[in-house]
Amino acid sequence: MIPLKEDDTYLVLNERGFSEEGAEGFYRHDTRFLARYRLLLPEGLALLESRSPRPDRLVQDWARFRGPDGELYLRREVRVGRGRVWDRLSFHNLSREALSLRIGLEVAASFVDLFQARGWHPAATGPREFHYRAADGVEQRVRISPEPSPEGFSLSIPSRKEASLTLEIALESPLESPGDLPSYEAFLEAFPQATGTWQAPLRQALLDLRALLLSTPEGPIPAAGIPWYVAPFGRDSLLTAFMVLPWGKAVAQGVLRYLAKRQGSAVDPSREEEPGKILHEVRLGELSRTGKVPFARYFGTVDATPLFLVLLGRYLDLTGDLSLVRELRPAWESALAWLARADLDGDGLLEFHPSGGGLTVHSWKDSHDSMSHRDGRLAEPPLAVSEVQGYAYAAHQAAARFYRALGEEAQAKAHEERAQVLFQLIQEHFWLPELNTYALALDRYKEPLRVKASDAGHLLWAGAVPQERAKVLVDTLFSEELWSGWGLRTLGTREVRYNPLSYHNGSVWPHDTALFAGGLFRYGFPEEGRRVAQALLELAKSQPDLRLPELVGGFPREKDHPPVPYPVACRPQAWDAGAVVYLYALSQGLRAW
């Protein structure tokens, strides 16, 4: 798969640079505009090389040989812009005779929702025109210039001369919102430029972070990942913005303002909305707009709200910009009020109980089978997930800093006290001395999920572990059950539901491991932190594109072999690209937690 993206427009291409089958296509606003796009090139042309110097570009070299000598050379360059794709074909006649060429184009419109293109929702079959009017009246269109004919395009090229053809494909949609993105050059210049072993992976991560940005009136916000998560996500965007501070200041501002603008304001169980709650995702496809799926503005996350406060707190710490704290005061105070209401049973912990038709798990391991007891039973909600309590602890500490900076000492002390209460509750309810780790979660009966999982690393990251307990926990996380050599397994190898190729029950997620690294540096384990950073650096360098994938298999690391891939992992993904920046900064001493 070759993913290309700029702003709200992205392509999912096969290795030849075309879209021909499955979920391949040209996408915008959670809609597949084109399902098929295939050039019919002159006979005998073979693909020599395909490369993507930037995530919005594809460059290919093709050639036709007569005997040992090249007769015809083609440089193909595909460029993606907002609502536009340019496909430029530059032919060079290398022979001593004139050549007449014919280039055909097979193209088929689609206009199906992304959830239908992926097979997650049934879709009508049959041919589509290049203009589509959705059930809610939204009209979308594909225009190709020059307009292709059944006979294709003709080129006559004299000997030793060149000729070119540029196709422009417009994906027209009324759903776009005004906004600007920084140029690639300006974006990269704001970040440190590594040398040595970090140089190439860090540059690729920064290119990917710029490519993943979506323009909004509130500022840039990173899409979660290509190809299926090109949309604003609460948790993903917040953690990504945290990882790229202080250099990605504009990204943090955009994320915070965007999420504050769309903060929950009513009680709507169908989409899990509640006043003060920070959303999980925003989708623009027809199924979402017409309510067939609940994701037009969906709030099925328990952790985005405390992470909103954590990001704003880290932004204040690293930039000293109190003006944004003042600007967003209504939002962060509403978020604090929601945290109090998220204690569903009065025990002081944050719980969730799904009520809509979306996700059944509202923490970051959001697959339906991620919350299990030691005997393999799935936990019954409402659930109190361990790392969420750590985020809430850090959120109240951030609130204390906001109030203190604003000169409101009584409020500051109240949130410091609330943070300490949460800290003690985490130790009392989640610590498992027989396993030397924290329980994954508490179920509806307050029974701990007594399994070894990576979530405990997030508690280190959030500072929610007593210093005297940190070494024991670190040893557990580095045990053979959890440490694969490439990173932390999401679930230990001795657990009933362990599966190294599961989504959340034994696979390795780089961003998850990167937060563990942040916790190691925070608690005074720099050698161990650099060990984790080195493992993830080597994971990135083991990939042909030098990217950290969304996740990899949790099999033990083998010498001279890359990790086993997870077949449908997103790449690039925002919080994995952000993790490279974060790990580089931590390992080089450029940033504390």
ChimeraX attribute file (.defattr): number of C-alpha atoms within 10 A of each C-alpha:
attribute: neighborCount
match mode: 1-to-1
recipient: residues
	/A:1	16
	/A:2	21
	/A:3	22
	/A:4	26
	/A:5	29
	/A:6	24
	/A:7	26
	/A:8	21
	/A:9	23
	/A:10	30
	/A:11	26
	/A:12	24
	/A:13	22
	/A:14	15
	/A:15	11
	/A:16	14
	/A:17	23
	/A:18	19
	/A:19	26
	/A:20	20
	/A:21	12
	/A:22	11
	/A:23	19
	/A:24	24
	/A:25	26
	/A:26	27
	/A:27	27
	/A:28	29
	/A:29	23
	/A:30	26
	/A:31	25
	/A:32	26
	/A:33	29
	/A:34	25
	/A:35	22
	/A:36	22
	/A:37	20
	/A:38	16
	/A:39	15
	/A:40	12
	/A:41	16
	/A:42	14
	/A:43	10
	/A:44	12
	/A:45	16
	/A:46	15
	/A:47	14
	/A:48	11
	/A:49	12
	/A:50	17
	/A:51	15
	/A:52	16
	/A:53	11
	/A:54	17
	/A:55	23
	/A:56	24
	/A:57	20
	/A:58	20
	/A:59	18
	/A:60	18
	/A:61	17
	/A:62	18
	/A:63	19
	/A:64	19
	/A:65	15
	/A:66	10
	/A:67	7
	/A:68	6
	/A:69	10
	/A:70	13
	/A:71	20
	/A:72	21
	/A:73	19
	/A:74	24
	/A:75	16
	/A:76	20
	/A:77	19
	/A:78	20
	/A:79	19
	/A:80	21
	/A:81	17
	/A:82	18
	/A:83	20
	/A:84	19
	/A:85	24
	/A:86	18
	/A:87	18
	/A:88	18
	/A:89	19
	/A:90	16
	/A:91	21
	/A:92	21
	/A:93	22
	/A:94	22
	/A:95	17
	/A:96	11
	/A:97	12
	/A:98	14
	/A:99	18
	/A:100	12
	/A:101	15
	/A:102	14
	/A:103	17
	/A:104	18
	/A:105	17
	/A:106	14
	/A:107	17
	/A:108	19
	/A:109	21
	/A:110	25
	/A:111	29
	/A:112	26
	/A:113	25
	/A:114	26
	/A:115	20
	/A:116	18
	/A:117	22
	/A:118	14
	/A:119	12
	/A:120	10
	/A:121	13
	/A:122	12
	/A:123	12
	/A:124	7
	/A:125	8
	/A:126	6
	/A:127	9
	/A:128	14
	/A:129	11
	/A:130	18
	/A:131	16
	/A:132	18
	/A:133	11
	/A:134	16
	/A:135	11
	/A:136	10
	/A:137	9
	/A:138	13
	/A:139	14
	/A:140	18
	/A:141	17
	/A:142	20
	/A:143	14
	/A:144	16
	/A:145	11
	/A:146	12
	/A:147	11
	/A:148	15
	/A:149	9
	/A:150	8
	/A:151	10
	/A:152	14
	/A:153	15
	/A:154	12
	/A:155	15
	/A:156	14
	/A:157	19
	/A:158	17
	/A:159	15
	/A:160	15
	/A:161	15
	/A:162	17
	/A:163	14
	/A:164	14
	/A:165	16
	/A:166	15
	/A:167	16
	/A:168	18
	/A:169	20
	/A:170	18
	/A:171	23
	/A:172	18
	/A:173	16
	/A:174	10
	/A:175	13
	/A:176	15
	/A:177	11
	/A:178	10
	/A:179	13
	/A:180	15
	/A:181	18
	/A:182	13
	/A:183	11
	/A:184	15
	/A:185	10
	/A:186	11
	/A:187	17
	/A:188	18
	/A:189	12
	/A:190	12
	/A:191	17
	/A:192	14
	/A:193	13
	/A:194	16
	/A:195	9
	/A:196	6
	/A:197	12
	/A:198	19
	/A:199	12
	/A:200	17
	/A:201	24
	/A:202	28
	/A:203	20
	/A:204	22
	/A:205	25
	/A:206	23
	/A:207	21
	/A:208	27
	/A:209	31
	/A:210	30
	/A:211	25
	/A:212	30
	/A:213	27
	/A:214	24
	/A:215	23
	/A:216	20
	/A:217	12
	/A:218	18
	/A:219	21
	/A:220	25
	/A:221	33
	/A:222	30
	/A:223	28
	/A:224	27
	/A:225	25
	/A:226	25
	/A:227	24
	/A:228	19
	/A:229	17
	/A:230	26
	/A:231	23
	/A:232	24
	/A:233	25
	/A:234	28
	/A:235	24
	/A:236	24
	/A:237	31
	/A:238	26
	/A:239	23
	/A:240	30
	/A:241	29
	/A:242	27
	/A:243	29
	/A:244	24
	/A:245	23
	/A:246	20
	/A:247	19
	/A:248	19
	/A:249	16
	/A:250	17
	/A:251	25
	/A:252	29
	/A:253	19
	/A:254	22
	/A:255	27
	/A:256	27
	/A:257	22
	/A:258	19
	/A:259	26
	/A:260	23
	/A:261	13
	/A:262	15
	/A:263	23
	/A:264	24
	/A:265	13
	/A:266	12
	/A:267	11
	/A:268	15
	/A:269	14
	/A:270	18
	/A:271	24
	/A:272	26
	/A:273	24
	/A:274	19
	/A:275	16
	/A:276	24
	/A:277	33
	/A:278	34
	/A:279	28
	/A:280	26
	/A:281	24
	/A:282	20
	/A:283	23
	/A:284	20
	/A:285	24
	/A:286	24
	/A:287	24
	/A:288	19
	/A:289	18
	/A:290	14
	/A:291	12
	/A:292	11
	/A:293	19
	/A:294	23
	/A:295	22
	/A:296	19
	/A:297	20
	/A:298	26
	/A:299	31
	/A:300	32
	/A:301	25
	/A:302	27
	/A:303	27
	/A:304	29
	/A:305	30
	/A:306	27
	/A:307	25
	/A:308	27
	/A:309	27
	/A:310	25
	/A:311	25
	/A:312	26
	/A:313	23
	/A:314	19
	/A:315	24
	/A:316	20
	/A:317	14
	/A:318	14
	/A:319	12
	/A:320	12
	/A:321	11
	/A:322	15
	/A:323	10
	/A:324	15
	/A:325	21
	/A:326	12
	/A:327	11
	/A:328	16
	/A:329	15
	/A:330	12
	/A:331	24
	/A:332	27
	/A:333	14
	/A:334	20
	/A:335	26
	/A:336	21
	/A:337	14
	/A:338	20
	/A:339	23
	/A:340	13
	/A:341	17
	/A:342	19
	/A:343	15
	/A:344	16
	/A:345	12
	/A:346	10
	/A:347	10
	/A:348	18
	/A:349	24
	/A:350	25
	/A:351	26
	/A:352	22
	/A:353	19
	/A:354	19
	/A:355	15
	/A:356	17
	/A:357	14
	/A:358	17
	/A:359	19
	/A:360	18
	/A:361	23
	/A:362	24
	/A:363	24
	/A:364	19
	/A:365	16
	/A:366	16
	/A:367	16
	/A:368	13
	/A:369	18
	/A:370	22
	/A:371	27
	/A:372	23
	/A:373	22
	/A:374	15
	/A:375	12
	/A:376	15
	/A:377	13
	/A:378	16
	/A:379	20
	/A:380	14
	/A:381	17
	/A:382	19
	/A:383	26
	/A:384	25
	/A:385	29
	/A:386	26
	/A:387	27
	/A:388	27
	/A:389	28
	/A:390	25
	/A:391	25
	/A:392	27
	/A:393	26
	/A:394	27
	/A:395	28
	/A:396	26
	/A:397	23
	/A:398	25
	/A:399	26
	/A:400	25
	/A:401	22
	/A:402	24
	/A:403	19
	/A:404	15
	/A:405	14
	/A:406	13
	/A:407	11
	/A:408	13
	/A:409	14
	/A:410	12
	/A:411	16
	/A:412	22
	/A:413	17
	/A:414	15
	/A:415	21
	/A:416	20
	/A:417	15
	/A:418	17
	/A:419	24
	/A:420	15
	/A:421	14
	/A:422	22
	/A:423	20
	/A:424	14
	/A:425	16
	/A:426	23
	/A:427	14
	/A:428	10
	/A:429	17
	/A:430	25
	/A:431	22
	/A:432	17
	/A:433	9
	/A:434	7
	/A:435	14
	/A:436	18
	/A:437	26
	/A:438	28
	/A:439	25
	/A:440	26
	/A:441	27
	/A:442	25
	/A:443	21
	/A:444	17
	/A:445	11
	/A:446	14
	/A:447	16
	/A:448	25
	/A:449	26
	/A:450	22
	/A:451	25
	/A:452	26
	/A:453	26
	/A:454	30
	/A:455	28
	/A:456	27
	/A:457	27
	/A:458	25
	/A:459	24
	/A:460	26
	/A:461	24
	/A:462	25
	/A:463	20
	/A:464	26
	/A:465	24
	/A:466	13
	/A:467	12
	/A:468	8
	/A:469	12
	/A:470	21
	/A:471	16
	/A:472	14
	/A:473	20
	/A:474	21
	/A:475	12
	/A:476	19
	/A:477	25
	/A:478	16
	/A:479	13
	/A:480	16
	/A:481	19
	/A:482	24
	/A:483	25
	/A:484	25
	/A:485	21
	/A:486	28
	/A:487	32
	/A:488	31
	/A:489	35
	/A:490	28
	/A:491	29
	/A:492	27
	/A:493	22
	/A:494	14
	/A:495	20
	/A:496	16
	/A:497	24
	/A:498	19
	/A:499	21
	/A:500	24
	/A:501	19
	/A:502	21
	/A:503	21
	/A:504	26
	/A:505	27
	/A:506	29
	/A:507	27
	/A:508	33
	/A:509	24
	/A:510	30
	/A:511	30
	/A:512	22
	/A:513	27
	/A:514	28
	/A:515	24
	/A:516	28
	/A:517	31
	/A:518	29
	/A:519	27
	/A:520	24
	/A:521	22
	/A:522	18
	/A:523	20
	/A:524	13
	/A:525	17
	/A:526	18
	/A:527	12
	/A:528	15
	/A:529	23
	/A:530	20
	/A:531	16
	/A:532	27
	/A:533	27
	/A:534	19
	/A:535	18
	/A:536	24
	/A:537	24
	/A:538	18
	/A:539	21
	/A:540	27
	/A:541	18
	/A:542	16
	/A:543	15
	/A:544	7
	/A:545	16
	/A:546	18
	/A:547	24
	/A:548	32
	/A:549	24
	/A:550	23
	/A:551	27
	/A:552	28
	/A:553	23
	/A:554	32
	/A:555	20
	/A:556	18
	/A:557	16
	/A:558	12
	/A:559	6
	/A:560	7
	/A:561	8
	/A:562	16
	/A:563	21
	/A:564	17
	/A:565	16
	/A:566	19
	/A:567	10
	/A:568	13
	/A:569	17
	/A:570	20
	/A:571	21
	/A:572	27
	/A:573	30
	/A:574	31
	/A:575	32
	/A:576	34
	/A:577	33
	/A:578	26
	/A:579	31
	/A:580	29
	/A:581	26
	/A:582	29
	/A:583	29
	/A:584	22
	/A:585	19
	/A:586	21
	/A:587	21
	/A:588	11
	/A:589	11
	/A:590	11
	/A:591	15
	/A:592	12
	/A:593	19
